[in-house]
Amino acid sequence: MKQNYKFNHFCLVRKWQSFALFLLLFSLNVFAQGGKTITGKVIDETNQPVPGVTIRIKGTTSGTSTNTDGVYSIQAKNGDVLVYSMLGSVSKEIIIGTQTNINVTMMPDNQTLKDVVVIGYGTANKKDLTGAVTSIKAEEFNQGVLVNPAQLLQGKVAGLNVTKSGDPNSKPSTILRGPSTLREGAAQEPFYVIDGVPGASIDLLAPSDIENIDILKDASSTAIYGSRAANGVIIVTTKRSKNGQARLSYNGYAAVEKVSKKYDMLSAPELRQYLADNKQTLNAIDDDGSDTNWQSLLERTGYSQNHNISYGGSGQSSDYGASVNYLDNKGILKNTSLKRTIVRGYLNQKFFNDRLKLGLTITNSNSKSLDIYQSQALPNMLFYLPTVSPFNADGTYKENYNRTGSGTRNPLSIVDNNNIDNLNNKTLINGMAQVNIIDGLKFTASVSSQRDQNNYSTYLNSQSGLARGVNGQAQKIDVLNKSQVLEGYFNYDRTFGKHSLKLLGGYSWQEDRTNDGFGVTTQNFSNDNLGYNNLFLSNPTLLSQIAFNNAPISTLRLISYYGRVQYNYNEKYLFQASLRNDGSSAFGRNNRWGLFPAVSAGWRIIGEDFMQAVPVFSDLKLRAGYGVSGNSLGFDAFSSLLIYGTLSGSNKFLNNGNVSNAIGPVRNENPDLKWESTATTNIGLDFGLFKDRITGSVDFYVKQTSDLIYDRYEVSTTQFFLPTITANVGKIKNTGIEFSLNAVAVKTDNFRWTTSPNIAHNKNVVETLSDDFYKIAAIQTAQLGGKGQSGNFSQLIQPGYALGTFNLWNYAGKNAAGVSTYINAAGQTIATQPLTTDAKIAGDAQPKLIYGWANSFSYKNWDLNFLVRGVLGNKILNATAASLNNPADAKLQNIPRFTLGESFNDINAYLISDRFLESGSYLRLDNATVGYTIKPKTPSIKAIRLYVTANNLFVITNYTGIDPEINIGGLTPGIDNNNYYPKTRTFSFGVSASF
């Protein structure tokens, strides 16, 4: 029995040993056929480890990813293909042979990144676009001292005209494809969208925090934003950490700014000699023997600095980042400056196997600006007599209030004794939730809140010539503007066979509450020590010396429903259609809802078989689209309502022994008031040559705006309370063509030259201002004033002509006595001041061509970039030169050097006429940058770039004023009238470092 047990036990052990040996041999056999562990490390082009890279076996679902050190491990067999991929990098495929360790270097996929365009509530590949869209990446932005992100685009986008003076506190004027409204301010500007938040303030962003800017030009692209998109849409995307990336960067510069050009005014000895030559003398009070250069006293060298620190990281399920930007820009006019700090942070987190993504972004901009009364200081800086000193013997400012003429206030006193301080705090909080419901279908919900707190304070002290005899005048205005936006939308993307379909459907709710605040002006302080800081210490003697700010609170709501479909067949035939239904409380009860449709199509000709016979083309696409967008920007909640307020000319009355405000209608009701509508037809051609060494596009458009809103239409007081009403009547048409090109002209191992010219032509014309009920022949604008010309207008808006059309007296030269003569309406030459009816149309301020030419060179670690830009065919009215050219008043005000060629007897020399209408064409070398990049061989430093930038190096122009880059926005474009802040020339040194 015992022996049998031993035998059985022995057999059992032998069986298990045989089975184990069989399993081992089988495993070895399988392993011998190729099953093994592959390990390795993934690095980037700078030899830094790359976490988050996906490694999978091609044709299977088996895969892994690299850890924080870039290391990975995966089971595979001989002959398998490993695919290494990561967003923003070029994918790699490696066939497994005998090796067990595979190290990979991932290279950035710059082309893929450049081809992604934000189109509103989604993205698209550039080759699939059917509308007119221009995308500018961070590496293409302008450099230098930039106080507003719009300056990044100057000269870069065909059809976009951006103008900016040297004033650090002024915003650029931005016009896309010509003006299309009779209103000013926001009504003429493009609509901004920042990281998906519609209507967010562009001032919230520091240029260093922007990744790219997409400009939607035609209505087939912009109509998805409905009633706010008539002037185009600018979509800004901020920088985010890329998958697997941990980053720390610094960007900063220090700059010096100087006035690029001054008016050549006479010195005191020259003025005395001119007067002596003409048997004239100055009054004793106006000549103390001094020789004062007022421009030099008010102007200075401006110093600026900017610092930006940002960091961030991204893993498999989360990404985060933060940045701080500090700007200190001292203007080149004394007591003008801007200090601004911007703090931004974001956090995104994924849950439930990446099905849910939550995100939060917070941005705060806090700025302090100092300013002067420029409308007083700038003209007085030129007019004021150089024959007197700034100060009396006791240190007070020298003034002669009894002197007539122009320039009767001491310009240094205007700057030193009148302060304007503005504190502005903007905060934008944006929360986002995105749910991947099923494959291809996702829902995005976002809520944002923007607060804009503005504290405006002024103090005109006891020595101020602008508030004489009031012992100090103070004003404080504190206003809070709030905007809240709630949006929810579905995106569905599906590809089946040769068909690709993208669907969008959404809802938007927005509420804007503006002018929530208080403002008061008071006077008579015992001293100037506290300025505007304690209005309680004022001692007004009359009620009329206290003025309250008249800006009522307005709450405006906008509700929208929108949808879009995009279809792509076989990567050749493209179709897109969208529809938005907007409802706004700003408009009349009969027209609060409006539909904004758009449709476009594209044909990728390059995909056709016959294009194989034309190998020179690497891309060719024809686009066509039509759409309608609206313009509701710049309205408050009371635009269409009957409004009661304080009547002009009868502010107070006695009511039962009490002084009361007179109340009455101040605006007529119009229940039919609605938004302006802009219909755009766009035909475009995109092309690529020589394997995309040359790429470009050509666009032709017709943009017609109807239902123009004007607030001075005359009506009968038997039907309405007031003689004027705000109504929709007119039409404006813009027709143009745009051409842009990008070419890699030279490309070798060490040297590369890329050139990018663009040019645009636009023709603007007012088609009508009247209908069957509202009649108006023309609108006179640009009342510039000046000696004996206070009732004159220099421009008019009239059907058949462009906005900014000049209507001026016709200069006919000098007569025998040296007096300026003019041709009157009867065709006669007269030597007296003409009548207002003698004015004639004399050209317009709209440029015929806008162009820019950017060039980029790189040689090993060196780089050089420069931009040339300009305009052609526009006119500028140099009203500054006209008012300065007053020889007969040379003993009352200074004159420029060119007036020495005028007759002292010319009593008409200063009159504004077409004599002072000049060509506004110019070519400017706008900026040039030379940089050198250091790439240390250390893991902690990725790259350090040192650069030098010069802005406004030179300008070629026939314009005789300070600078031809005159504001082209508003209803009075192209006018230089004594209030133009001098243009500057800037030199800056900067450092960019990434770690």
Secondary structure, 3 states (H helix, E strand, C coil): CHHHHHHHHHHHHHHHHHHHHHHHHHHHHHHHCCCEEEEEEEECCCCCECCCCEEEECCCCCEEECCCCCEEEEEECCCCEEEEECCCECCEEEECCCCCECCEECCECHHHHHHEEECCCCEEEHHHCCCCEEEEEHHHCCCCCCCCHHHHHCCCCCCEEEECCCCCCCCCEEEECCCCCCCCHHHHCCEEEECCEECCCHHHCCHHHEEEEEEECCHHHHHHHHHHCCCCEEEEEECCCCCCCEEEEEEEEEEEEEECCCCCECCHHHHHHHHHHCCCCCCHHHCCCCCCCHHHHHECCEEEEEEEEEEEEECCCEEEEEEEEEEEEECCECCCEEEEEEEEEEEEEEECCCCEEEEEEEEEEEEEEEECCHHHHHHHHHHCCCCCCCECCCCCECCCCCCCCCCCCCHHHHHHCEEEEEEEEEEEEEEEEEEEEECCEEEEEEEEEEEEEEEEEEEECCCCCCCCCCCCEEEEEEEEEEEEEEEEEEEEEEEECCEEEEEEEEEEEEEEEEEEEEEEEEECCCCCCCCCCCHHHCCCCCHHHCEECCCCCEEEEEEEEEEEEEEEECCCEEEEEEEEEEEECCCCCCCCEEEEEEEEEEEEHHHCHHHHHCCCEEEEEEEEEEEEEEECCCCCCCCCCCEEEECCCCCEEEECCEEEECEEEEECCCCCCCCEEEEEEEEEEEEEECCCCEEEEEEEEEEEEEEEEEEEEECCCCCCCCCEEEEEEEEEEEEEEEEEEEEEEEECCCEEEEEEEEEEEEEEEEEECCCCCCCCCCEEECCCCCCCCCCCCCEEECCCCCCCEEEEEEEEEECCCCCEEEECCCCCEECCCCCHHHCEEEEECCCCEEEEEEEEEEECCEEEEEEEEEEECCEEEEHHHHHHCCHHHCCCCCCEHHHHHCCCCCCCCCCCEHHHEEECCEEEEEEEEEEEEECCCCCCCCEEEEEEEEEEEEEEECCCCCCCCCCCCCCCCCEECCCCCCCEEEEEEEEEEEC
